[in-house]
Amino acid sequence: MNENTKLLLASFSLGGVIFLSVHIFGQLLHINDSEARLTSLGIPKVLPLDATKGEQKVIMNDPSIQKNWGLAGTGGTSDIKVGNAWDITKGDRRIVVAVIDTGADIKHSDLADNIWRNAGETGKDANGKDKATNGIDDDNNGYIDDVYGWDFVNNNNNVVDNHGHGTHISGIIGAVGGNGIGISGVCPKVSLMILKYFDPKSKGNDNLKNTVRAIRYAVDMGANIINYSGGGTDPNDDEFAAIKYAEDKGVLVVAAAGNEHSNSDIAHYYPADYNLSNIISATAIDTFAKVLRSSNYGTKTVHIAAPGEGIYSTLPGGNYGLMTGTSQATAFVSGVAALILSHNKEFSAEQVKKQIVATADELPGLRDKTISGGKLNSYAALAIQPSIPATGIAVASRNGSVGIIGVHSRKGASTAGQEETGDSSGESIDLSGLIKAINRPLAGLPSSEKIHN
């Protein structure tokens, strides 16, 4: 097999796929530095902003909101039931999600109001100059004028998105909801910290080094959640240490499971598979709640499934369009995590993770694909929040009642991994082995390294 053939096969094996009519497009970008991860990003399909004809319901006044089927477009079959979740909370801008990606269009009309602003670099300095542009590291964090985040590729504060991926991910997580423009993100009110680790227009990207720096920046600057779509099949000590630092500081890391159509229980993918309690790994499903052919899966390594095929979101230049992959699924999970923290700010990263996993909609087609055996359900994750103890996992029965693992219910004692809810007519979800699976040991150290969409 010649090198060109190998490259072609690699292009189709990686994620970052995007469906345009009946065609699948992928882009493989090579990095020579052995310490840098390869990256594969889908090609965005730009679509018009006008609202879809025949919409049955508008759950907010954003005209194209139902073009994103993952929010509430499939009658509960594979969407995340976000309309019901928003009855509980629409978010809180005090919750900060760090989006480590290709940057973002911070002036996009559907993102601008939810872009994080560094308080230490805003306002006037002692000389009456604007801290945002005075060329001084006003907050002494080692970064000059880092108002909205940082570009770790070019080492400056210009987080412009030259690809589109980061803007798309940002929109899924937190496009402004209720503003009468475009769409809404999963968490309509949130602060998006933009951290750029890859730029297709720059040569010599050291993606792994940039990732590590971005993670540490996010933690130091107060992010509650880190959304990261990169990865590779080789673990890295510096990356592990950075995410361990996030774990020690109580920061949740939502990581894409990867787009290699492989079983991550056998062929591990990092950082999603690091044995750390603050990581939650997401794979992608289509409108029929089936894991995408390109997506990684694993009953010991991938926590949950979320919408990821043909997702409609923001793109640079004020545009909107479609992209596909586990990156998009990861953004849905980050958005729900932000909703949970908005509603219960005292929750730890591990509590948020357990809440998301425990309240997944269990589906037959996902039982052999993920730890939870199901797909993301934003409403369930929020609706039973008051019932989750600091050391336990809330359990929802299929009739909507609630129980806690290890706690006696009104009708009887809990069994291993299953709690009787106090309603004998309800069928409890079997969470057997869930806690053990979440705290799985590491296994195997495969060789090749890639990054996915």
PAVO-192843 format. One record per residue (C-alpha): residue number from 0; residue in one letter; z, y, x. Coordinates in Angstrom, 1 decimal. Layout:
// PAVO-192843
num:residu:Z:Y:X
NUM:A:Z:Y:X $
...
END
This chain:
// PAVO-192843
num:residu:Z:Y:X
0:M:0.0:0.0:0.0 $
1:N:-1.1:3.3:1.6 $
2:E:1.0:6.5:1.5 $
3:N:-1.1:8.1:-1.2 $
4:T:-0.5:5.1:-3.5 $
5:K:3.2:5.2:-2.8 $
6:L:3.3:8.9:-3.6 $
7:L:1.5:8.3:-6.9 $
8:L:3.9:5.5:-7.9 $
9:A:6.9:7.6:-7.0 $
10:S:5.6:10.5:-9.1 $
11:F:5.5:8.3:-12.2 $
12:S:8.8:6.5:-11.4 $
13:L:10.8:9.7:-11.2 $
14:G:12.0:11.8:-14.1 $
15:G:10.9:15.2:-15.0 $
16:V:8.4:13.9:-17.4 $
17:I:7.0:16.2:-20.1 $
18:F:4.8:15.1:-23.0 $
19:L:1.7:17.3:-23.6 $
20:S:-0.3:15.9:-26.5 $
21:V:-0.6:12.2:-25.3 $
22:H:-0.4:13.0:-21.6 $
23:I:2.6:12.6:-19.3 $
24:F:2.9:15.0:-16.4 $
25:G:5.2:14.9:-13.4 $
26:Q:5.5:16.8:-10.2 $
27:L:6.9:15.4:-7.0 $
28:L:8.1:17.9:-4.4 $
29:H:8.7:16.6:-0.8 $
30:I:11.5:17.7:1.4 $
31:N:11.3:16.6:5.0 $
32:D:14.9:17.2:5.9 $
33:S:16.6:13.8:5.6 $
34:E:19.8:15.5:4.4 $
35:A:17.9:17.1:1.5 $
36:R:17.4:15.4:-1.9 $
37:L:13.9:15.1:-3.2 $
38:T:13.3:16.7:-6.5 $
39:S:11.0:15.9:-9.4 $
40:L:10.7:18.5:-12.2 $
41:G:8.7:18.3:-15.4 $
42:I:6.0:20.8:-16.2 $
43:P:7.0:23.0:-19.1 $
44:K:4.8:23.2:-22.2 $
45:V:4.9:26.8:-23.5 $
46:L:4.8:26.9:-27.3 $
47:P:4.7:29.9:-29.7 $
48:L:8.0:31.3:-31.0 $
49:D:7.1:31.4:-34.7 $
50:A:9.3:29.3:-37.0 $
51:T:8.3:25.8:-37.9 $
52:K:6.7:25.6:-41.4 $
53:G:8.5:23.6:-44.0 $
54:E:12.0:23.8:-42.5 $
55:Q:14.5:22.4:-44.9 $
56:K:17.5:24.4:-43.7 $
57:V:18.3:27.2:-41.3 $
58:I:21.8:26.6:-40.0 $
59:M:21.8:30.1:-38.3 $
60:N:19.4:33.0:-38.6 $
61:D:17.5:32.1:-35.4 $
62:P:14.0:31.5:-36.7 $
63:S:12.9:28.6:-34.5 $
64:I:16.2:26.8:-34.3 $
65:Q:15.0:23.6:-35.9 $
66:K:12.3:23.2:-33.4 $
67:N:15.0:21.7:-31.3 $
68:W:15.4:18.4:-33.2 $
69:G:18.4:17.4:-31.1 $
70:L:20.6:19.9:-32.8 $
71:A:20.3:18.8:-36.4 $
72:G:16.8:17.7:-37.0 $
73:T:16.9:13.9:-37.7 $
74:G:19.5:13.6:-40.4 $
75:G:22.1:12.2:-38.0 $
76:T:19.9:9.4:-36.7 $
77:S:19.7:10.8:-33.2 $
78:D:20.7:14.5:-33.3 $
79:I:24.2:15.7:-32.4 $
80:K:25.2:17.0:-35.9 $
81:V:25.8:20.5:-34.5 $
82:G:25.7:22.2:-37.9 $
83:N:29.0:20.6:-38.8 $
84:A:30.4:21.3:-35.4 $
85:W:29.7:25.0:-35.7 $
86:D:31.9:25.1:-38.9 $
87:I:34.7:24.5:-36.4 $
88:T:33.6:26.7:-33.5 $
89:K:30.5:28.4:-32.2 $
90:G:32.0:28.7:-28.7 $
91:D:33.8:31.3:-26.6 $
92:R:32.4:33.5:-23.8 $
93:R:35.6:32.9:-21.9 $
94:I:34.3:29.3:-21.2 $
95:V:32.0:29.3:-18.2 $
96:V:29.3:26.8:-17.6 $
97:A:27.8:26.8:-14.1 $
98:V:24.1:25.8:-14.3 $
99:I:23.1:24.4:-10.9 $
100:D:19.3:24.4:-11.1 $
101:T:16.2:26.4:-10.4 $
102:G:17.7:29.7:-11.5 $
103:A:17.2:31.3:-14.9 $
104:D:15.5:34.2:-16.7 $
105:I:18.7:36.3:-17.1 $
106:K:16.7:38.9:-19.0 $
107:H:15.5:36.5:-21.6 $
108:S:16.3:38.0:-25.0 $
109:D:17.9:34.7:-26.1 $
110:L:20.0:34.3:-22.9 $
111:A:20.9:37.7:-21.7 $
112:D:24.1:38.2:-23.8 $
113:N:25.4:34.8:-22.6 $
114:I:24.8:35.2:-18.9 $
115:W:28.1:35.2:-16.9 $
116:R:29.0:38.4:-15.1 $
117:N:31.2:38.4:-12.0 $
118:A:34.0:40.9:-12.8 $
119:G:34.6:41.5:-9.1 $
120:E:31.0:42.8:-8.7 $
121:T:30.8:45.0:-11.8 $
122:G:32.0:48.5:-12.5 $
123:K:32.3:51.3:-9.9 $
124:D:33.7:51.0:-6.4 $
125:A:35.9:53.5:-4.6 $
126:N:32.9:55.7:-3.8 $
127:G:31.7:55.8:-7.4 $
128:K:28.8:53.4:-6.7 $
129:D:27.8:50.5:-8.9 $
130:K:29.4:47.4:-7.4 $
131:A:26.5:45.4:-8.6 $
132:T:24.1:47.1:-6.3 $
133:N:26.2:48.7:-3.6 $
134:G:25.5:46.1:-0.9 $
135:I:29.1:45.3:-0.5 $
136:D:31.1:42.1:-1.0 $
137:D:33.5:43.8:-3.4 $
138:D:35.4:40.7:-4.4 $
139:N:35.5:39.3:-0.8 $
140:N:34.2:35.9:-1.8 $
141:G:31.5:35.8:0.9 $
142:Y:28.6:36.7:-1.4 $
143:I:27.2:40.3:-1.7 $
144:D:26.5:41.6:-5.2 $
145:D:26.7:38.2:-6.8 $
146:V:26.8:39.6:-10.3 $
147:Y:25.2:36.7:-12.2 $
148:G:25.6:33.9:-9.7 $
149:W:23.8:33.1:-6.4 $
150:D:20.5:31.9:-5.0 $
151:F:21.5:29.3:-2.4 $
152:V:17.9:28.7:-1.4 $
153:N:17.1:32.3:-0.2 $
154:N:20.8:33.3:0.2 $
155:N:20.7:36.3:-2.0 $
156:N:21.7:37.3:-5.5 $
157:N:18.2:37.0:-7.0 $
158:V:18.5:34.0:-9.4 $
159:V:14.9:34.3:-10.7 $
160:D:13.5:31.0:-12.0 $
161:N:10.1:30.3:-10.4 $
162:H:9.8:26.9:-12.1 $
163:G:11.2:27.1:-15.7 $
164:H:13.5:24.1:-15.5 $
165:G:16.7:26.1:-15.1 $
166:T:15.9:28.5:-17.9 $
167:H:15.1:25.5:-20.2 $
168:I:18.5:23.9:-19.4 $
169:S:20.3:27.2:-19.8 $
170:G:18.8:27.6:-23.3 $
171:I:19.9:24.1:-24.4 $
172:I:23.4:24.7:-23.3 $
173:G:23.9:28.3:-24.5 $
174:A:21.0:30.3:-25.9 $
175:V:22.5:33.0:-28.0 $
176:G:23.0:31.9:-31.6 $
177:G:23.0:34.1:-34.7 $
178:N:21.0:36.9:-33.1 $
179:G:17.9:36.5:-35.3 $
180:I:15.8:35.6:-32.2 $
181:G:14.3:32.3:-31.2 $
182:I:16.7:29.4:-31.0 $
183:S:20.4:28.7:-30.5 $
184:G:22.0:26.6:-27.7 $
185:V:24.5:23.9:-28.5 $
186:C:27.3:26.4:-27.7 $
187:P:26.0:29.7:-29.1 $
188:K:28.8:31.7:-27.4 $
189:V:29.4:30.8:-23.8 $
190:S:29.0:32.3:-20.3 $
191:L:26.3:30.8:-18.1 $
192:M:26.8:31.1:-14.4 $
193:I:23.4:30.8:-12.7 $
194:L:23.4:29.0:-9.4 $
195:K:20.0:28.3:-7.8 $
196:Y:19.7:25.3:-5.5 $
197:F:16.0:24.7:-5.6 $
198:D:12.9:27.0:-5.6 $
199:P:9.4:25.6:-5.6 $
200:K:8.1:28.8:-3.9 $
201:S:10.4:28.4:-0.9 $
202:K:9.7:26.1:2.0 $
203:G:12.4:24.1:3.7 $
204:N:14.7:23.7:0.8 $
205:D:17.8:21.8:1.8 $
206:N:18.6:20.8:-1.7 $
207:L:21.7:18.7:-0.9 $
208:K:23.3:21.4:1.2 $
209:N:22.5:24.0:-1.5 $
210:T:24.0:21.7:-4.1 $
211:V:27.3:21.3:-2.2 $
212:R:27.6:25.1:-1.7 $
213:A:26.8:25.8:-5.3 $
214:I:29.5:23.3:-6.5 $
215:R:32.1:24.9:-4.4 $
216:Y:31.1:28.4:-5.5 $
217:A:31.3:27.4:-9.1 $
218:V:34.8:26.0:-8.7 $
219:D:36.0:29.0:-6.7 $
220:M:34.5:31.5:-9.2 $
221:G:36.2:29.9:-12.2 $
222:A:33.6:27.7:-13.9 $
223:N:35.1:25.3:-16.4 $
224:I:32.0:23.0:-16.5 $
225:I:29.3:22.3:-14.0 $
226:N:25.9:21.2:-15.3 $
227:Y:23.9:19.4:-12.6 $
228:S:20.5:17.6:-13.1 $
229:G:19.9:16.5:-9.5 $
230:G:20.7:13.3:-7.8 $
231:G:19.7:10.5:-5.4 $
232:T:20.3:6.9:-4.7 $
233:D:22.2:7.6:-1.5 $
234:P:25.8:8.9:-1.8 $
235:N:26.8:11.8:0.4 $
236:D:30.2:12.6:1.8 $
237:D:29.9:16.4:1.5 $
238:E:28.7:16.2:-2.1 $
239:F:31.5:13.7:-3.0 $
240:A:34.0:16.0:-1.4 $
241:A:32.7:19.0:-3.3 $
242:I:33.0:17.2:-6.7 $
243:K:36.4:15.9:-5.7 $
244:Y:37.3:19.5:-5.1 $
245:A:36.1:20.3:-8.6 $
246:E:38.2:17.3:-9.9 $
247:D:41.3:18.7:-8.2 $
248:K:40.7:22.1:-9.8 $
249:G:40.1:20.6:-13.3 $
250:V:36.4:21.3:-13.5 $
251:L:34.2:18.9:-15.5 $
252:V:30.9:17.9:-13.9 $
253:V:28.1:16.8:-16.3 $
254:A:25.5:14.9:-14.3 $
255:A:22.1:13.5:-15.3 $
256:A:21.8:9.7:-15.1 $
257:G:18.3:9.9:-13.6 $
258:N:14.8:9.3:-14.6 $
259:E:13.8:6.1:-12.7 $
260:H:13.9:3.6:-15.5 $
261:S:16.5:1.6:-13.7 $
262:N:19.9:0.0:-14.3 $
263:S:22.4:2.3:-12.6 $
264:D:25.0:-0.5:-12.6 $
265:I:22.7:-2.2:-10.0 $
266:A:20.9:0.7:-8.4 $
267:H:23.4:3.5:-8.3 $
268:Y:22.5:7.2:-8.8 $
269:Y:24.6:10.0:-7.3 $
270:P:26.4:12.2:-8.1 $
271:A:26.5:10.7:-11.6 $
272:D:28.0:7.4:-10.2 $
273:Y:30.7:8.7:-8.0 $
274:N:34.1:7.2:-8.9 $
275:L:35.7:10.5:-10.0 $
276:S:37.4:11.2:-13.3 $
277:N:35.7:14.5:-13.9 $
278:I:32.1:13.2:-13.9 $
279:I:30.3:12.3:-17.1 $
280:S:26.8:10.8:-16.9 $
281:A:24.2:11.3:-19.5 $
282:T:21.0:9.5:-20.3 $
283:A:18.2:10.6:-22.7 $
284:I:17.1:9.3:-26.1 $
285:D:14.2:10.1:-28.4 $
286:T:14.2:10.9:-32.1 $
287:F:14.7:7.2:-32.9 $
288:A:17.8:7.1:-30.7 $
289:K:16.1:4.9:-28.2 $
290:V:16.7:5.4:-24.5 $
291:L:13.5:6.9:-22.9 $
292:R:11.5:4.5:-20.8 $
293:S:11.9:6.8:-17.8 $
294:S:15.7:7.2:-18.2 $
295:N:18.4:5.3:-16.2 $
296:Y:21.0:3.4:-18.1 $
297:G:24.1:1.3:-17.5 $
298:T:27.1:-0.1:-19.4 $
299:K:29.4:0.6:-16.4 $
300:T:27.8:3.8:-15.0 $
301:V:26.2:5.9:-17.8 $
302:H:28.7:7.3:-20.2 $
303:I:26.7:8.6:-23.2 $
304:A:23.2:9.2:-24.5 $
305:A:21.9:12.5:-25.8 $
306:P:18.6:14.0:-27.0 $
307:G:16.1:14.3:-24.2 $
308:E:12.5:13.9:-25.4 $
309:G:10.4:16.9:-26.2 $
310:I:13.3:19.4:-26.4 $
311:Y:12.4:22.9:-27.4 $
312:S:14.2:25.6:-25.4 $
313:T:13.9:28.9:-23.5 $
314:L:11.4:29.4:-20.6 $
315:P:10.9:32.3:-18.2 $
316:G:9.2:35.5:-19.4 $
317:G:10.8:35.4:-22.8 $
318:N:8.9:32.2:-23.7 $
319:Y:9.9:28.9:-25.3 $
320:G:8.6:25.4:-24.9 $
321:L:9.2:21.7:-24.4 $
322:M:10.5:19.6:-21.6 $
323:T:11.7:15.9:-21.4 $
324:G:14.2:14.0:-19.3 $
325:T:17.8:13.2:-18.6 $
326:S:18.2:16.9:-17.5 $
327:Q:17.8:17.9:-21.2 $
328:A:20.3:15.2:-22.3 $
329:T:22.8:16.5:-19.7 $
330:A:22.5:20.0:-21.1 $
331:F:23.4:18.8:-24.6 $
332:V:26.5:17.1:-23.3 $
333:S:27.5:20.3:-21.3 $
334:G:27.1:22.3:-24.5 $
335:V:29.4:20.0:-26.5 $
336:A:31.9:20.1:-23.7 $
337:A:31.9:23.9:-23.9 $
338:L:32.5:23.7:-27.6 $
339:I:35.4:21.4:-27.1 $
340:L:37.0:23.7:-24.5 $
341:S:36.4:26.7:-26.7 $
342:H:38.4:25.0:-29.5 $
343:N:41.1:23.6:-27.2 $
344:K:41.4:25.6:-24.0 $
345:E:44.3:23.5:-22.7 $
346:F:42.2:20.3:-22.5 $
347:S:41.7:18.9:-19.0 $
348:A:38.3:17.9:-17.7 $
349:E:39.3:14.2:-18.2 $
350:Q:40.4:14.9:-21.8 $
351:V:37.1:16.5:-22.6 $
352:K:35.2:13.6:-21.1 $
353:K:37.2:11.0:-23.0 $
354:Q:36.8:12.9:-26.2 $
355:I:33.0:12.9:-25.8 $
356:V:32.8:9.3:-24.9 $
357:A:35.2:8.0:-27.6 $
358:T:33.5:9.9:-30.4 $
359:A:30.0:8.7:-29.7 $
360:D:28.0:7.3:-32.6 $
361:E:27.8:3.6:-31.8 $
362:L:24.3:2.3:-32.2 $
363:P:22.9:-1.3:-31.7 $
364:G:20.1:0.0:-29.4 $
365:L:22.6:1.8:-27.1 $
366:R:25.3:-0.9:-26.8 $
367:D:23.7:-2.3:-23.6 $
368:K:22.7:1.1:-22.3 $
369:T:25.9:3.1:-22.0 $
370:I:29.7:2.9:-21.6 $
371:S:30.2:4.3:-25.0 $
372:G:27.5:2.3:-26.6 $
373:G:26.3:5.3:-28.5 $
374:K:24.9:8.8:-28.7 $
375:L:26.6:12.3:-28.5 $
376:N:28.2:13.5:-31.8 $
377:S:29.3:17.1:-31.5 $
378:Y:31.0:17.2:-34.9 $
379:A:33.1:14.1:-34.2 $
380:A:34.1:15.3:-30.8 $
381:L:35.4:18.5:-32.4 $
382:A:36.7:17.3:-35.7 $
383:I:39.5:15.0:-34.3 $
384:Q:40.5:17.1:-31.3 $
385:P:44.0:17.8:-32.5 $
386:S:44.6:14.0:-32.5 $
387:I:43.9:13.4:-28.8 $
388:P:47.0:12.9:-26.6 $
389:A:47.2:13.9:-23.0 $
390:T:46.9:10.3:-21.8 $
391:G:45.0:8.7:-24.6 $
392:I:41.7:8.6:-26.3 $
393:A:41.1:9.5:-29.9 $
394:V:39.3:6.9:-32.0 $
395:A:37.2:7.7:-35.0 $
396:S:36.6:5.0:-37.6 $
397:R:33.2:4.9:-39.3 $
398:N:34.7:6.3:-42.5 $
399:G:35.9:9.4:-40.6 $
400:S:39.6:8.6:-40.2 $
401:V:41.3:8.8:-36.9 $
402:G:43.6:6.7:-34.7 $
403:I:44.8:6.8:-31.1 $
404:I:44.6:3.9:-28.6 $
405:G:48.0:2.6:-27.8 $
406:V:49.7:4.4:-30.7 $
407:H:51.0:2.6:-33.8 $
408:S:49.3:3.6:-37.0 $
409:R:50.7:3.7:-40.5 $
410:K:49.1:0.4:-41.3 $
411:G:49.9:-1.5:-38.2 $
412:A:49.9:-1.7:-34.4 $
413:S:46.8:-1.0:-32.3 $
414:T:45.0:-3.8:-30.5 $
415:A:43.5:-3.7:-27.1 $
416:G:40.8:-1.0:-27.3 $
417:Q:41.0:-0.8:-31.1 $
418:E:43.3:1.2:-33.4 $
419:E:43.9:0.6:-37.1 $
420:T:43.5:4.0:-38.7 $
421:G:45.7:3.7:-41.7 $
422:D:42.7:3.0:-44.0 $
423:S:42.1:-0.7:-44.5 $
424:S:38.6:0.0:-45.8 $
425:G:37.5:1.6:-42.6 $
426:E:35.8:-0.4:-39.7 $
427:S:37.2:0.8:-36.4 $
428:I:35.0:1.4:-33.4 $
429:D:35.6:-1.1:-30.7 $
430:L:36.4:0.7:-27.5 $
431:S:37.4:-2.4:-25.6 $
432:G:37.4:-1.8:-21.9 $
433:L:36.5:1.9:-22.2 $
434:I:39.3:3.3:-20.0 $
435:K:38.6:0.6:-17.4 $
436:A:34.9:1.5:-17.4 $
437:I:35.5:5.2:-17.1 $
438:N:37.5:4.5:-13.9 $
439:R:35.1:2.0:-12.5 $
440:P:35.0:1.2:-8.8 $
441:L:32.1:2.2:-6.6 $
442:A:29.7:-0.6:-5.8 $
443:G:26.7:-0.8:-3.4 $
444:L:25.1:1.9:-1.3 $
445:P:21.3:1.7:-1.9 $
446:S:19.0:3.5:0.5 $
447:S:16.2:5.7:-0.9 $
448:E:17.0:9.2:-2.1 $
449:K:15.5:11.3:-4.9 $
450:I:16.2:14.0:-7.4 $
451:H:15.3:13.8:-11.0 $
452:N:14.5:16.2:-13.8 $
END
